[in-house]
Amino acid sequence: MAFRKPWVSPLFPFSWRDLALTAAIFSCAVALCFFLQNAGVIEGFAPPVFVLAVLLISRLTTGYLFGLIATVLGMVCVNFVFTFPYWAFNLSLSGYPLTFFTLLMVSLITCTLTAQAKRQANLLAENEREKMRANLLRSVSHDIRTPLTSIVGSTSAVLENPGLSDREQRELLENAREEAQWLIRVVENLLSITRMGDAQDRIAKEPEPAEEVLGAAAQKFRRRFPQVNVTVSAPEELLMVPMDPILMEQVLANLLENAAVHGRAANIALLLEAEETFARVTVRDDGSGIPKGDLDSLFDGRLKSRRPPDGDGKRNMGLGLSVCRAIVLAHGGSISAKNLPRGAEFSFRLPMAIQEAAT
């Protein structure tokens, strides 16, 4: 039989972070009251100060535990330390029950509103994830169906037409291999999504030398697209960026392939720069650029598949770019794209200090 946590645990969770935050805010409130007392301020300054402290603690901590603790400690300080007679309890003071009730209500109301706000944020994040999953499924349904149809057609033509010349058979088999490679990359994108963990999109990040990750991605890309010139530029100082290197290589692979296949670029520049506490990675090409109508929906998986002049209708970049966005966001970063006078530029920023991803 599975052990069930007590029903109070979601309401009164404990964390060392919340304890430290409560101690810091409460210490500041006590210090401010001592300062006002020594400055000769008239009686009555303590309750508003501790009301503010309780408000901040209830808002910035999780659950009701530390807000209620701050309420009790606040009333002790108001009565015992900062109200005459000093350093003595006097429960018959005028207004004391009202002050305690005020502090208690501030704590309860603030904790309730904070919990509701967090639940709303979680619901919005979950809706966004469901929307992304739906968009991915739409993209995958097309990206998988079309190459499978082409593979079946090419292999059937070879098997059912033994009179085909060697050149014709080779062309059909090369087409089937290319379609199979495309399917492999689609599956890699889907595996990247599943690697990002649970519903909170948490991933395991370790400091990695960003230049090495860029170099590995560029090397793999050159093997697949030897006709495209790729240059890698990085600062002299080593940038250690918290990341999952496998997922980040997938982002770079998608962006590089997007420039080569959709942008039809002959030259691609892969740049690494430091921007304060962030590392910026830029993929800049000299291709045909991004259609203006696609800029607003580039990363949400809603791009329509277009049939280019060579008849290759499967090259839908919506899935790959939506995967890039999901991975970068899970790393706590941001991604953007824009057109250049010649070609296009995709760039993303990653924090150089480990932080939780936005949900």
JOBEL-V29071 format. One record per residue. N is the residue number from 0. PHI is phi as a letter, one per 20 degrees, with the letter a starting at -180 (NA if undefined). Layout:
n=N phi=PHI
n=N phi=PHI
This chain:
n=0 phi=NA
n=1 phi=f
n=2 phi=f
n=3 phi=d
n=4 phi=f
n=5 phi=g
n=6 phi=f
n=7 phi=e
n=8 phi=g
n=9 phi=f
n=10 phi=e
n=11 phi=c
n=12 phi=f
n=13 phi=d
n=14 phi=b
n=15 phi=f
n=16 phi=f
n=17 phi=f
n=18 phi=f
n=19 phi=f
n=20 phi=f
n=21 phi=f
n=22 phi=f
n=23 phi=f
n=24 phi=f
n=25 phi=f
n=26 phi=f
n=27 phi=f
n=28 phi=f
n=29 phi=f
n=30 phi=f
n=31 phi=f
n=32 phi=f
n=33 phi=f
n=34 phi=f
n=35 phi=f
n=36 phi=f
n=37 phi=f
n=38 phi=f
n=39 phi=n
n=40 phi=f
n=41 phi=f
n=42 phi=g
n=43 phi=o
n=44 phi=f
n=45 phi=f
n=46 phi=g
n=47 phi=f
n=48 phi=f
n=49 phi=f
n=50 phi=f
n=51 phi=f
n=52 phi=f
n=53 phi=f
n=54 phi=f
n=55 phi=f
n=56 phi=f
n=57 phi=f
n=58 phi=f
n=59 phi=e
n=60 phi=d
n=61 phi=e
n=62 phi=m
n=63 phi=d
n=64 phi=g
n=65 phi=f
n=66 phi=f
n=67 phi=f
n=68 phi=f
n=69 phi=f
n=70 phi=f
n=71 phi=f
n=72 phi=f
n=73 phi=f
n=74 phi=f
n=75 phi=f
n=76 phi=f
n=77 phi=g
n=78 phi=e
n=79 phi=e
n=80 phi=d
n=81 phi=d
n=82 phi=c
n=83 phi=f
n=84 phi=f
n=85 phi=f
n=86 phi=l
n=87 phi=b
n=88 phi=e
n=89 phi=b
n=90 phi=f
n=91 phi=e
n=92 phi=f
n=93 phi=f
n=94 phi=n
n=95 phi=f
n=96 phi=f
n=97 phi=f
n=98 phi=f
n=99 phi=f
n=100 phi=f
n=101 phi=f
n=102 phi=f
n=103 phi=f
n=104 phi=f
n=105 phi=g
n=106 phi=f
n=107 phi=f
n=108 phi=f
n=109 phi=f
n=110 phi=f
n=111 phi=f
n=112 phi=f
n=113 phi=f
n=114 phi=f
n=115 phi=f
n=116 phi=f
n=117 phi=f
n=118 phi=f
n=119 phi=f
n=120 phi=f
n=121 phi=f
n=122 phi=f
n=123 phi=f
n=124 phi=f
n=125 phi=f
n=126 phi=f
n=127 phi=f
n=128 phi=f
n=129 phi=f
n=130 phi=f
n=131 phi=f
n=132 phi=f
n=133 phi=f
n=134 phi=f
n=135 phi=f
n=136 phi=f
n=137 phi=f
n=138 phi=f
n=139 phi=f
n=140 phi=g
n=141 phi=e
n=142 phi=f
n=143 phi=e
n=144 phi=f
n=145 phi=f
n=146 phi=f
n=147 phi=f
n=148 phi=f
n=149 phi=f
n=150 phi=f
n=151 phi=f
n=152 phi=f
n=153 phi=f
n=154 phi=f
n=155 phi=f
n=156 phi=f
n=157 phi=f
n=158 phi=f
n=159 phi=e
n=160 phi=c
n=161 phi=f
n=162 phi=e
n=163 phi=f
n=164 phi=f
n=165 phi=g
n=166 phi=f
n=167 phi=f
n=168 phi=f
n=169 phi=f
n=170 phi=f
n=171 phi=f
n=172 phi=f
n=173 phi=f
n=174 phi=f
n=175 phi=f
n=176 phi=f
n=177 phi=f
n=178 phi=f
n=179 phi=f
n=180 phi=f
n=181 phi=f
n=182 phi=f
n=183 phi=g
n=184 phi=f
n=185 phi=f
n=186 phi=f
n=187 phi=f
n=188 phi=f
n=189 phi=f
n=190 phi=f
n=191 phi=f
n=192 phi=f
n=193 phi=f
n=194 phi=f
n=195 phi=f
n=196 phi=n
n=197 phi=e
n=198 phi=f
n=199 phi=e
n=200 phi=l
n=201 phi=e
n=202 phi=c
n=203 phi=e
n=204 phi=d
n=205 phi=c
n=206 phi=g
n=207 phi=c
n=208 phi=f
n=209 phi=f
n=210 phi=f
n=211 phi=f
n=212 phi=f
n=213 phi=f
n=214 phi=f
n=215 phi=f
n=216 phi=f
n=217 phi=f
n=218 phi=f
n=219 phi=f
n=220 phi=f
n=221 phi=f
n=222 phi=f
n=223 phi=e
n=224 phi=c
n=225 phi=f
n=226 phi=e
n=227 phi=e
n=228 phi=e
n=229 phi=d
n=230 phi=d
n=231 phi=d
n=232 phi=c
n=233 phi=b
n=234 phi=f
n=235 phi=f
n=236 phi=f
n=237 phi=f
n=238 phi=d
n=239 phi=e
n=240 phi=d
n=241 phi=f
n=242 phi=a
n=243 phi=e
n=244 phi=f
n=245 phi=f
n=246 phi=f
n=247 phi=f
n=248 phi=f
n=249 phi=f
n=250 phi=g
n=251 phi=f
n=252 phi=f
n=253 phi=f
n=254 phi=f
n=255 phi=f
n=256 phi=f
n=257 phi=g
n=258 phi=f
n=259 phi=f
n=260 phi=e
n=261 phi=e
n=262 phi=e
n=263 phi=l
n=264 phi=e
n=265 phi=e
n=266 phi=c
n=267 phi=c
n=268 phi=d
n=269 phi=d
n=270 phi=d
n=271 phi=c
n=272 phi=c
n=273 phi=d
n=274 phi=c
n=275 phi=l
n=276 phi=e
n=277 phi=c
n=278 phi=d
n=279 phi=d
n=280 phi=d
n=281 phi=c
n=282 phi=d
n=283 phi=d
n=284 phi=c
n=285 phi=d
n=286 phi=e
n=287 phi=e
n=288 phi=n
n=289 phi=d
n=290 phi=g
n=291 phi=g
n=292 phi=f
n=293 phi=e
n=294 phi=f
n=295 phi=f
n=296 phi=c
n=297 phi=f
n=298 phi=d
n=299 phi=d
n=300 phi=m
n=301 phi=e
n=302 phi=f
n=303 phi=e
n=304 phi=f
n=305 phi=d
n=306 phi=e
n=307 phi=f
n=308 phi=g
n=309 phi=e
n=310 phi=n
n=311 phi=e
n=312 phi=e
n=313 phi=e
n=314 phi=f
n=315 phi=e
n=316 phi=e
n=317 phi=f
n=318 phi=f
n=319 phi=f
n=320 phi=f
n=321 phi=f
n=322 phi=f
n=323 phi=g
n=324 phi=f
n=325 phi=f
n=326 phi=f
n=327 phi=f
n=328 phi=f
n=329 phi=f
n=330 phi=e
n=331 phi=n
n=332 phi=d
n=333 phi=b
n=334 phi=c
n=335 phi=b
n=336 phi=b
n=337 phi=b
n=338 phi=e
n=339 phi=d
n=340 phi=g
n=341 phi=c
n=342 phi=n
n=343 phi=c
n=344 phi=c
n=345 phi=d
n=346 phi=b
n=347 phi=b
n=348 phi=d
n=349 phi=c
n=350 phi=f
n=351 phi=e
n=352 phi=c
n=353 phi=f
n=354 phi=b
n=355 phi=f
n=356 phi=f
n=357 phi=f
n=358 phi=d
